């Protein structure tokens, strides 16, 4: 236990690092199996995820791990705190999930998520859908920063997307892991 404000002993969990992963997957069986496949594609399928809200701790350092490093970074069964965007879909849907984050300048940072689905877009419409997702992330991010009265470094984003073929379920996932 750590001593908090006012001398009250309490447990404090304040992550020092974060990393961002993504994955997409398809399954002929169920959306849940597509989700499991997306977790595997992201490299976090053997961990336990705890969803948290959208605050990036002050001073958290972005870790950029390659596939091999990520595979050995977490123990099977480890509990991971994540801010995630997940979109599941059915055949004929173009699904996407994305996160935008910015590290704080003399404050905490912020993470926002957005998901979208569109029935059978044409190839020409795919680029428009991608722009809409990024614009939605940007709009949510700037409003979140405004509400909190904080300043952040230049925001970054990651989007996962997949067109779900006939007879399949799909999942797109992006997760920011606090560790």
GILINHU-V928069 format. One record per helix or strand of 3 or more residues. SS is the DSSP state (~ for helix, > for strand). FROM is the first residue (numbers start at 1). TO is the last residue. If there is no record, write none. Layout:
SS:FROM:TO, SS:FROM:TO
//
This chain:
~:5:7, >:17:27, ~:31:42, >:48:51, ~:67:73, >:79:90, >:93:102, >:109:119, ~:123:148, >:156:163, >:169:178
//
